[in-house]
Amino acid sequence: MNISEYIENDLIEKIKCGGQLPAKLTLASLATEYEVSLTPVRVALENLIDAKFILKGQNGRLSINPRRRSKKKTRKLKAIQKPPHRDRDDVITKDIIHLSVQGEPTYLREESTAQRYGVGRTVIRQVFNRLAGADLIERVPRRGWRVHPFREQDMLDYIDIRETLELKALKLARKRLDPVRLKEFLTSNSPNSRGKPQLDNGIHQYWIEQSENRYIRSFFGQFGIYYSYMFSYSTVATSIIEEKAAEHRKILRALLRKDWDGASSALTRHIRNQRPNVTHLFDRLANQNRAPAK
C-alpha cells in the first residue's frame, strides 16, 4: 500500500463510521495532517470523488456524501495500517546513494523531492538532515542540497578505520557476548533448509553495541548507514554471499570457543576481504554509467 492508498482507505473508513475527519477537506489541511505533499492527497481525493464518498460542489468545495455514512451506530472504526516510514526512508536513501556513486555533484530540492516520493517537505528535510550527518549531502544556500560524489578511495579509507574500531569494539564486548545470541547468528549465517546461503550482517552491530563505547557507536551510527548500503551492493552474487557467511561463521565459532585471538584474526580477514569487492563494485558502476560510444 502506498501513501495515497493509505490516505484514501483511512478517509473511507472514517466516512463510513460517521466519525470526524482528521482535518478539513482541503488539499493543504490533509497534506499537513498526513505529513505528505499535495500529490498523494490529490490522488486520494480524486478517487474518493469518483467513488462518490466525497462530493465536489460547483464552487470547488468538497463535502462528505451523507449516503456513504454507515447507519449502524455500533460500527467500530477499523484501523488502517500506515506505510512504515522506515521503508520510505530506505528508498530515498538508496536513491541518493545511487546519485552519489555516479561521481558528479548533484543538487536536490526539497519540494521536488517531496513530490517525487509523495511525502511532505518536513519528512524530506528530516531524511536529508540525517544523511547530512553521515556527510552524504550538505545544505547549500539558494541551491538546495548537494549530493557528495562518492569514490572508491572513500570506501577503502573507511575499511581501514572500520577495522581498527571494530576490532576494539569486539575486544571491549567480550564479557557481554551472549552465547545464545551468537548461536542465533550462526544459524542466520548458515544455509537454510533448502541449501540457500544466508547472510546476516547484524553480527557487526551486535558487538559494536555490546562494546558500550559511545564513541565507537557514534562513529558507526553516523557513517555506518551509508557504507552498509555500499557493502550490500557489493555482495549481491551468490558466491560472495556464501563466502561472507562462511567468514561470519568462522568468527562466531571462535567467539563461542572464547578463542579471542582467533576471532580477531578472522574478523580482520573478513573486513580486509571487502577491498577487492569494492573495486569490482566501482568497476561495474563505471561501466553502467559510461555513455555508449557513438
Residue frames relative to the residue before (quaternion, step in Angstrom):
aa qw qx qy qz dx dy dz
M 1.0000 0.0000 0.0000 0.0000 0.00 0.00 0.00
N 0.2541 -0.7606 0.5736 0.1671 3.58 -0.81 0.99
I 0.7266 -0.4702 0.2760 0.4181 3.57 -1.28 0.19
S 0.6411 0.5140 -0.3452 0.4535 3.63 1.00 -0.70
E 0.6337 0.5155 -0.3271 0.4750 3.60 1.07 -0.72
Y 0.6210 0.5381 -0.3372 0.4594 3.56 1.05 -0.77
I 0.6614 0.5014 -0.3076 0.4653 3.60 0.88 -0.94
E 0.6509 0.5247 -0.3112 0.4519 3.57 0.93 -0.92
N 0.7029 0.4651 -0.2711 0.4649 3.59 0.81 -1.00
D 0.6364 0.5314 -0.3286 0.4524 3.56 1.04 -0.77
L 0.6731 0.4820 -0.2945 0.4774 3.59 0.95 -0.83
I 0.6101 0.5498 -0.3477 0.4525 3.59 1.03 -0.76
E 0.6687 0.5058 -0.3000 0.4550 3.56 0.89 -0.95
K 0.6784 0.4827 -0.2958 0.4683 3.57 0.94 -0.83
I 0.6294 0.5200 -0.3371 0.4689 3.60 1.05 -0.71
K 0.6610 0.5172 -0.3100 0.4466 3.58 0.89 -0.92
C 0.7153 0.4561 -0.2575 0.4626 3.57 0.96 -0.83
G 0.4460 -0.7160 0.4413 0.3060 3.56 1.24 -0.19
G 0.4679 0.6910 -0.4363 0.3364 3.54 1.24 0.30
Q 0.6699 -0.4815 0.3780 0.4201 3.50 -1.34 -0.02
L 0.4331 -0.6695 0.5342 0.2809 3.54 -1.04 0.77
P 0.5982 -0.6125 0.3746 0.3558 3.60 -1.08 0.62
A 0.7940 0.0100 0.0081 0.6077 3.59 1.23 -0.38
K 0.6804 -0.4481 0.3640 0.4514 3.55 -1.31 0.04
L 0.5124 -0.6520 0.4658 0.3088 3.57 -1.16 0.60
T 0.4354 0.6279 -0.5223 0.3787 3.53 0.44 1.29
L 0.6337 -0.5429 0.3836 0.3957 3.57 -1.15 0.55
A 0.6957 0.4988 -0.2853 0.4311 3.55 0.79 -1.04
S 0.6772 0.5020 -0.2996 0.4468 3.59 0.89 -0.93
L 0.6855 0.4756 -0.2856 0.4716 3.57 0.92 -0.89
A 0.6183 0.5400 -0.3440 0.4559 3.59 1.04 -0.74
T 0.6505 0.5056 -0.3043 0.4782 3.56 1.02 -0.81
E 0.6630 0.5225 -0.3027 0.4426 3.57 0.93 -0.92
Y 0.7718 0.3556 -0.1850 0.4936 3.59 0.88 -0.95
E 0.3791 -0.7578 0.4524 0.2780 3.58 1.36 0.01
V 0.5199 0.5943 -0.4314 0.4363 3.53 0.86 1.05
S 0.5952 -0.5221 0.4449 0.4185 3.54 -1.32 -0.02
L 0.6875 -0.4824 0.3400 0.4231 3.57 -1.30 0.07
T 0.5736 0.6531 -0.3748 0.3225 3.60 1.07 -0.72
P 0.7209 0.4141 -0.2929 0.4722 3.69 0.64 -0.91
V 0.6026 0.5403 -0.3616 0.4627 3.61 1.12 -0.58
R 0.6459 0.5225 -0.3183 0.4566 3.58 0.93 -0.88
V 0.6499 0.5124 -0.3133 0.4657 3.59 0.96 -0.88
A 0.6609 0.5139 -0.3032 0.4552 3.58 0.93 -0.93
L 0.6800 0.4896 -0.2924 0.4609 3.60 0.91 -0.90
E 0.6248 0.5339 -0.3432 0.4547 3.59 0.99 -0.74
N 0.6596 0.4941 -0.3029 0.4785 3.58 1.00 -0.82
L 0.6598 0.5033 -0.3065 0.4663 3.59 1.00 -0.77
I 0.6217 0.5162 -0.3382 0.4824 3.60 1.10 -0.62
D 0.6497 0.5111 -0.3124 0.4680 3.59 0.99 -0.85
A 0.7142 0.4355 -0.2443 0.4906 3.58 1.04 -0.77
K 0.4695 -0.7205 0.4000 0.3172 3.60 1.34 0.12
F 0.4021 0.6810 -0.5108 0.3373 3.59 1.13 0.56
I 0.7672 0.1876 -0.0981 0.6055 3.54 1.18 -0.63
L 0.2520 -0.7642 0.5796 0.1283 3.54 -1.02 0.88
K 0.2119 -0.7698 0.5919 0.1104 3.52 -1.07 0.81
G 0.3192 -0.7833 0.5075 0.1643 3.56 -0.56 1.18
Q 0.6922 -0.4717 0.3475 0.4215 3.54 -1.31 0.18
N 0.6781 0.4738 -0.2820 0.4859 3.55 1.17 -0.58
G 0.5911 -0.6079 0.3444 0.4030 3.58 1.33 0.10
R 0.5274 0.6405 -0.4160 0.3722 3.59 1.24 -0.17
L 0.3297 -0.7489 0.5498 0.1680 3.52 -1.12 0.76
S 0.0152 0.7841 -0.6200 0.0229 3.54 -1.14 0.70
I 0.5501 -0.6099 0.4566 0.3419 3.55 -1.22 0.48
N 0.4228 -0.6755 0.5426 0.2656 3.55 -1.04 0.81
P 0.3790 -0.7634 0.4691 0.2312 3.63 -0.38 1.16
R 0.6070 0.5754 -0.3565 0.4164 3.59 1.14 -0.52
R 0.6498 0.5155 -0.3154 0.4610 3.56 1.24 -0.37
R 0.5031 0.6403 -0.4263 0.3939 3.55 1.29 -0.04
S 0.4742 -0.6645 0.4944 0.2985 3.56 -1.02 0.77
K 0.3834 -0.7226 0.5303 0.2229 3.57 -1.04 0.81
K 0.5965 0.5592 -0.3586 0.4504 3.56 1.28 -0.24
K 0.3380 -0.7720 0.5074 0.1796 3.54 -0.54 1.17
T 0.6763 0.5065 -0.2943 0.4465 3.58 1.19 -0.48
R 0.4331 0.7134 -0.4613 0.3012 3.57 1.24 -0.07
K 0.2792 -0.7789 0.5434 0.1416 3.55 -0.78 1.07
L 0.5281 -0.6344 0.4729 0.3082 3.51 -1.17 0.70
K 0.2874 -0.7605 0.5635 0.1467 3.54 -0.77 1.06
A 0.3874 -0.7275 0.5179 0.2287 3.57 -0.80 1.02
I 0.2241 -0.7570 0.6030 0.1146 3.55 -0.94 0.96
Q 0.3902 -0.7440 0.4942 0.2236 3.54 -0.70 1.10
K 0.3470 -0.7516 0.5328 0.1755 3.53 -0.79 1.08
P 0.5477 -0.5989 0.4525 0.3695 3.61 -1.01 0.73
P 0.4928 -0.6917 0.4333 0.3014 3.61 -0.79 0.94
H 0.4992 -0.6612 0.4755 0.2959 3.58 -0.95 0.90
R 0.6084 0.5878 -0.3638 0.3898 3.55 1.04 -0.75
D 0.6478 0.5093 -0.3208 0.4670 3.59 0.97 -0.85
R 0.6561 0.5133 -0.3076 0.4599 3.54 0.95 -0.89
D 0.6554 0.5080 -0.3081 0.4663 3.58 0.94 -0.89
D 0.6349 0.5360 -0.3310 0.4473 3.58 1.02 -0.79
V 0.6391 0.5267 -0.3261 0.4558 3.58 0.97 -0.85
I 0.6639 0.4953 -0.3031 0.4712 3.58 0.90 -0.94
T 0.6552 0.5225 -0.3117 0.4477 3.57 0.92 -0.91
K 0.6634 0.5072 -0.3082 0.4557 3.58 0.88 -0.93
D 0.6541 0.5144 -0.3188 0.4538 3.58 0.93 -0.84
I 0.6601 0.4943 -0.3105 0.4728 3.59 0.98 -0.80
I 0.6190 0.5293 -0.3453 0.4663 3.59 1.04 -0.70
H 0.6230 0.5321 -0.3391 0.4623 3.58 1.01 -0.75
L 0.6345 0.5082 -0.3260 0.4826 3.58 1.03 -0.75
S 0.6546 0.5473 -0.3134 0.4167 3.56 0.96 -0.89
V 0.7242 0.4537 -0.2623 0.4482 3.59 0.85 -0.93
Q 0.5117 0.6284 -0.4329 0.3949 3.58 1.22 -0.01
G 0.4866 -0.7435 0.3665 0.2759 3.56 1.32 -0.12
E 0.6847 0.4265 -0.2891 0.5154 3.58 1.26 0.07
P 0.5305 -0.6260 0.4528 0.3488 3.62 -0.99 0.76
T 0.0626 -0.7910 0.6085 -0.0055 3.57 -0.93 0.97
Y 0.2275 -0.7757 0.5754 0.1240 3.57 -1.03 0.81
L 0.1430 -0.7871 0.5981 0.0470 3.56 -0.99 0.93
R 0.2568 -0.7402 0.6031 0.1500 3.55 -1.11 0.79
E 0.5415 -0.6438 0.4295 0.3283 3.56 -0.94 0.86
E 0.6801 0.5139 -0.3072 0.4231 3.59 0.82 -0.96
S 0.7028 0.4504 -0.2788 0.4748 3.61 0.80 -0.96
T 0.6345 0.5200 -0.3328 0.4651 3.60 1.07 -0.70
A 0.6311 0.5306 -0.3246 0.4636 3.57 1.04 -0.80
Q 0.6598 0.4998 -0.3082 0.4689 3.59 0.96 -0.83
R 0.6300 0.5555 -0.3337 0.4279 3.56 1.00 -0.80
Y 0.7803 0.3293 -0.1663 0.5050 3.57 0.93 -0.92
G 0.4607 -0.7200 0.4253 0.2975 3.56 1.26 0.02
V 0.5603 0.5618 -0.4057 0.4537 3.55 1.02 0.82
G 0.5956 -0.5683 0.4240 0.3774 3.56 -1.29 0.12
R 0.6422 -0.5381 0.3823 0.3897 3.54 -1.25 0.40
T 0.5818 0.5809 -0.3755 0.4279 3.58 1.13 -0.58
V 0.6504 0.5114 -0.3079 0.4696 3.57 0.99 -0.86
I 0.6550 0.5078 -0.3091 0.4665 3.57 0.92 -0.92
R 0.6471 0.5223 -0.3223 0.4523 3.58 0.96 -0.86
Q 0.6344 0.5259 -0.3311 0.4597 3.60 1.03 -0.74
V 0.6568 0.4939 -0.3076 0.4797 3.59 0.95 -0.87
F 0.6598 0.5165 -0.3076 0.4510 3.58 0.90 -0.92
N 0.6529 0.5094 -0.3190 0.4611 3.59 0.94 -0.83
R 0.6345 0.5204 -0.3290 0.4672 3.58 1.04 -0.74
L 0.6867 0.4686 -0.2820 0.4788 3.58 0.95 -0.86
A 0.5873 0.5554 -0.3660 0.4612 3.58 1.17 -0.54
G 0.6184 0.5510 -0.3349 0.4493 3.57 1.12 -0.67
A 0.6882 0.4308 -0.2625 0.5215 3.57 1.22 -0.53
D 0.4726 -0.7058 0.4079 0.3349 3.57 1.35 0.23
L 0.3921 0.7172 -0.4826 0.3146 3.56 1.14 0.62
I 0.7868 0.0528 -0.0169 0.6148 3.58 1.09 -0.75
E 0.1401 -0.7754 0.6067 0.1050 3.56 -1.29 0.24
R 0.4898 -0.6513 0.5030 0.2879 3.54 -1.20 0.64
V 0.0719 -0.7823 0.6187 0.0064 3.55 -0.86 1.06
P 0.4559 -0.7077 0.4591 0.2839 3.63 -0.53 1.11
R 0.8625 0.0997 -0.1320 0.4783 3.52 -1.05 1.00
R 0.7175 0.4100 -0.2699 0.4942 3.62 1.21 0.12
G 0.5639 -0.5958 0.3900 0.4182 3.56 1.25 -0.23
W 0.6695 -0.4483 0.3900 0.4458 3.53 -1.07 -0.87
R 0.2592 -0.7760 0.5610 0.1266 3.55 -0.81 1.04
V 0.2925 -0.7405 0.5825 0.1636 3.57 -0.83 1.04
H 0.3778 -0.7448 0.5059 0.2158 3.57 -0.67 1.11
P 0.4411 -0.6595 0.5297 0.3000 3.61 -0.91 0.81
F 0.1781 -0.7880 0.5842 0.0784 3.57 -0.89 0.91
R 0.0959 -0.8227 0.5603 0.0031 3.55 -0.79 1.04
E 0.7240 -0.4677 0.2985 0.4098 3.51 -1.30 0.39
Q 0.6527 0.5349 -0.3301 0.4229 3.59 0.91 -0.85
D 0.5766 0.5782 -0.3751 0.4388 3.60 1.13 -0.60
M 0.6780 0.4890 -0.2861 0.4683 3.56 0.93 -0.91
L 0.6599 0.5052 -0.3123 0.4602 3.59 0.95 -0.84
D 0.6288 0.5183 -0.3328 0.4745 3.59 1.05 -0.72
Y 0.6356 0.5263 -0.3259 0.4613 3.57 1.03 -0.80
I 0.6221 0.5494 -0.3460 0.4374 3.60 0.97 -0.80
D 0.6389 0.5314 -0.3287 0.4488 3.59 0.98 -0.81
I 0.6966 0.4530 -0.2745 0.4839 3.57 0.86 -0.96
R 0.6161 0.5572 -0.3437 0.4380 3.56 1.03 -0.79
E 0.6362 0.5412 -0.3364 0.4349 3.58 0.91 -0.87
T 0.6768 0.5020 -0.2964 0.4496 3.58 0.83 -0.97
L 0.7354 0.4363 -0.2444 0.4573 3.58 0.79 -1.05
E 0.6745 0.4929 -0.3221 0.4454 3.60 0.95 -0.74
L 0.6078 0.5299 -0.3533 0.4742 3.58 1.08 -0.62
K 0.6399 0.5107 -0.3152 0.4799 3.56 1.03 -0.77
A 0.6375 0.5288 -0.3237 0.4573 3.57 1.00 -0.85
L 0.6585 0.5099 -0.3123 0.4570 3.59 0.93 -0.89
K 0.6441 0.5214 -0.3213 0.4584 3.58 0.99 -0.78
L 0.6808 0.4861 -0.2841 0.4685 3.58 0.96 -0.89
A 0.7010 0.5029 -0.2599 0.4337 3.59 1.11 -0.71
R 0.3843 0.7821 -0.4530 0.1880 3.60 1.21 -0.34
K 0.7385 0.4408 -0.2465 0.4467 3.59 0.70 -1.05
R 0.7234 0.4309 -0.2442 0.4810 3.60 1.20 -0.38
L 0.4675 0.6684 -0.4550 0.3574 3.60 1.23 0.12
D 0.2879 -0.7744 0.5473 0.1338 3.56 -0.73 1.12
P 0.4486 -0.7086 0.4701 0.2751 3.66 -0.61 1.08
V 0.6183 0.5433 -0.3479 0.4490 3.60 1.04 -0.73
R 0.6717 0.4861 -0.2932 0.4758 3.56 0.95 -0.90
L 0.6342 0.5258 -0.3359 0.4566 3.59 1.00 -0.74
K 0.6482 0.5068 -0.3174 0.4713 3.60 1.02 -0.75
E 0.6067 0.5405 -0.3472 0.4682 3.58 1.11 -0.65
F 0.6519 0.4961 -0.3058 0.4851 3.57 1.00 -0.83
L 0.6089 0.5543 -0.3476 0.4485 3.57 1.09 -0.71
T 0.6584 0.4999 -0.2947 0.4793 3.56 1.02 -0.82
S 0.7109 0.4601 -0.2658 0.4607 3.60 0.91 -0.90
N 0.6895 0.3987 -0.2865 0.5324 3.58 1.31 -0.02
S 0.5787 0.5393 -0.3790 0.4801 3.57 1.29 0.41
P 0.6301 -0.5322 0.3838 0.4152 3.62 -1.14 0.49
N 0.4769 -0.6736 0.4827 0.2931 3.57 -1.08 0.73
S 0.7701 -0.3780 0.2461 0.4511 3.57 -1.30 -0.07
R 0.6960 0.4375 -0.2665 0.5031 3.58 1.21 -0.44
G 0.5749 -0.6271 0.3566 0.3859 3.56 1.30 0.18
K 0.4745 0.6711 -0.4448 0.3558 3.59 1.27 0.17
P 0.4684 -0.6959 0.4596 0.2917 3.61 -0.80 0.94
Q 0.1444 -0.7721 0.6150 0.0687 3.54 -1.13 0.74
L 0.0980 -0.7868 0.6083 0.0380 3.56 -1.05 0.80
D 0.0303 -0.7894 0.6124 -0.0282 3.56 -0.74 1.13
N 0.1973 -0.8193 0.5323 0.0804 3.56 -0.27 1.30
G 0.4270 0.7343 -0.4426 0.2874 3.58 1.26 0.01
I 0.5091 0.6583 -0.4291 0.3513 3.59 1.19 -0.33
H 0.6354 0.5451 -0.3410 0.4277 3.59 1.01 -0.76
Q 0.6782 0.4766 -0.2918 0.4772 3.56 0.89 -0.92
Y 0.5783 0.6066 -0.3727 0.3984 3.57 1.11 -0.66
W 0.7706 0.3391 -0.2283 0.4890 3.61 0.65 -0.97
I 0.5239 0.5769 -0.4294 0.4565 3.58 1.22 -0.19
E 0.6723 0.4773 -0.2892 0.4865 3.59 0.95 -0.86
Q 0.6917 0.4912 -0.2759 0.4519 3.57 0.96 -0.89
S 0.5230 0.6309 -0.4176 0.3925 3.60 1.23 -0.24
E 0.1880 -0.8234 0.5021 0.1859 3.55 1.24 -0.66
N 0.4747 0.6115 -0.4664 0.4281 3.55 1.13 0.76
R 0.3527 -0.7943 0.4522 0.2005 3.55 -0.29 1.25
Y 0.6343 0.5344 -0.3469 0.4379 3.60 1.10 -0.54
I 0.6310 0.4991 -0.3250 0.4971 3.56 1.07 -0.71
R 0.6634 0.4957 -0.3046 0.4706 3.58 0.93 -0.91
S 0.6364 0.5333 -0.3296 0.4494 3.58 1.03 -0.74
F 0.6367 0.5333 -0.3333 0.4463 3.59 0.96 -0.82
F 0.7221 0.4220 -0.2543 0.4856 3.57 0.79 -1.00
G 0.6104 0.5457 -0.3527 0.4531 3.58 1.12 -0.56
Q 0.6952 0.4750 -0.2715 0.4661 3.57 1.05 -0.79
F 0.8192 0.2576 -0.1099 0.5005 3.57 0.81 -0.99
G 0.5250 0.6964 -0.3908 0.2945 3.57 1.20 -0.45
I 0.6216 0.5796 -0.3559 0.3887 3.59 0.97 -0.85
Y 0.6730 0.5033 -0.2953 0.4546 3.56 0.93 -0.92
Y 0.7321 0.4364 -0.2431 0.4632 3.55 0.78 -1.05
S 0.5705 0.5728 -0.3867 0.4437 3.59 1.15 -0.46
Y 0.6342 0.5118 -0.3254 0.4795 3.57 1.00 -0.79
M 0.6732 0.5032 -0.3055 0.4476 3.57 0.88 -0.93
F 0.6577 0.4927 -0.3187 0.4723 3.59 0.95 -0.79
S 0.6349 0.5194 -0.3419 0.4585 3.59 1.03 -0.71
Y 0.6313 0.5265 -0.3331 0.4619 3.61 1.08 -0.66
S 0.7077 0.4659 -0.2580 0.4643 3.57 1.10 -0.70
T 0.7279 0.3781 -0.2358 0.5212 3.62 1.25 -0.06
V 0.2779 0.7884 -0.5043 0.2163 3.57 0.86 0.94
A 0.6052 0.5676 -0.3670 0.4205 3.61 1.09 -0.58
T 0.5804 -0.6096 0.4177 0.3421 3.57 -1.05 0.81
S 0.6458 0.5340 -0.3249 0.4384 3.58 0.97 -0.84
I 0.6628 0.4899 -0.3047 0.4773 3.60 1.04 -0.77
I 0.6137 0.5385 -0.3425 0.4648 3.59 1.06 -0.76
E 0.6493 0.5110 -0.3133 0.4682 3.58 0.94 -0.87
E 0.6587 0.5227 -0.3035 0.4480 3.57 0.97 -0.91
K 0.6996 0.4656 -0.2760 0.4665 3.58 0.86 -0.96
A 0.6286 0.5272 -0.3350 0.4633 3.59 1.03 -0.73
A 0.6376 0.5194 -0.3232 0.4682 3.60 1.04 -0.80
E 0.6325 0.5193 -0.3253 0.4739 3.59 1.07 -0.73
H 0.6221 0.5311 -0.3328 0.4692 3.58 1.05 -0.77
R 0.6649 0.5114 -0.3118 0.4462 3.58 0.88 -0.92
K 0.6313 0.5336 -0.3362 0.4514 3.57 1.03 -0.74
I 0.6367 0.5124 -0.3197 0.4794 3.59 1.00 -0.81
L 0.6915 0.5031 -0.2786 0.4372 3.56 0.85 -1.05
R 0.6584 0.5028 -0.3203 0.4595 3.60 0.93 -0.80
A 0.6265 0.5186 -0.3341 0.4764 3.57 1.06 -0.71
L 0.6508 0.5111 -0.3169 0.4635 3.59 0.98 -0.79
L 0.6512 0.5146 -0.3186 0.4578 3.58 0.98 -0.80
R 0.6762 0.4493 -0.2808 0.5119 3.60 1.19 -0.58
K 0.3631 -0.7356 0.4668 0.3303 3.56 1.37 -0.21
D 0.3438 0.6893 -0.5293 0.3558 3.51 1.10 0.90
W 0.1686 -0.8540 0.4850 0.0841 3.55 0.34 1.28
D 0.6552 0.4997 -0.3237 0.4650 3.60 0.96 -0.79
G 0.6535 0.5126 -0.3158 0.4588 3.57 0.99 -0.82
A 0.6452 0.5158 -0.3193 0.4645 3.57 1.01 -0.80
S 0.6614 0.5056 -0.3084 0.4603 3.58 0.94 -0.86
S 0.6500 0.5092 -0.3154 0.4677 3.58 0.99 -0.82
A 0.6561 0.5053 -0.3070 0.4690 3.57 1.00 -0.85
L 0.6419 0.5110 -0.3207 0.4733 3.61 1.03 -0.77
T 0.6252 0.5382 -0.3372 0.4536 3.60 0.99 -0.80
R 0.6732 0.4834 -0.2981 0.4735 3.59 0.88 -0.93
H 0.6339 0.5475 -0.3270 0.4376 3.56 1.00 -0.86
I 0.6884 0.4676 -0.2881 0.4737 3.59 0.87 -0.91
R 0.6810 0.4945 -0.2955 0.4521 3.59 0.88 -0.92
N 0.6212 0.5588 -0.3406 0.4310 3.58 1.11 -0.62
Q 0.5323 0.6168 -0.4113 0.4088 3.59 1.26 -0.11
R 0.5405 0.6734 -0.3988 0.3087 3.60 1.10 -0.59
P 0.7007 0.4379 -0.3056 0.4731 3.67 0.74 -0.86
N 0.6095 0.5467 -0.3586 0.4484 3.60 1.10 -0.63
V 0.6221 0.5336 -0.3329 0.4662 3.57 1.07 -0.75
T 0.6479 0.5177 -0.3183 0.4593 3.59 0.94 -0.88
H 0.6547 0.5020 -0.3076 0.4741 3.58 0.96 -0.88
L 0.6254 0.5529 -0.3360 0.4362 3.57 1.01 -0.81
F 0.7168 0.4432 -0.2638 0.4692 3.58 0.79 -0.97
D 0.5817 0.5452 -0.3763 0.4720 3.59 1.14 -0.49
R 0.6633 0.5015 -0.3000 0.4674 3.56 0.99 -0.88
L 0.6535 0.5086 -0.3115 0.4661 3.58 0.97 -0.84
A 0.6313 0.5351 -0.3304 0.4539 3.57 1.02 -0.79
N 0.6619 0.4978 -0.3033 0.4713 3.58 0.99 -0.82
Q 0.6466 0.5240 -0.3140 0.4569 3.59 1.04 -0.75
N 0.7442 0.4228 -0.2161 0.4697 3.56 0.99 -0.88
R 0.5407 0.6281 -0.4064 0.3846 3.59 1.25 -0.28
A 0.4373 -0.7029 0.4992 0.2558 3.56 -0.79 1.01
P 0.5170 -0.6458 0.4531 0.3323 3.61 -0.96 0.76
A 0.5219 -0.6479 0.4589 0.3119 3.56 -1.01 0.80
K 0.3660 -0.7295 0.5381 0.2106 3.55 -1.03 0.83
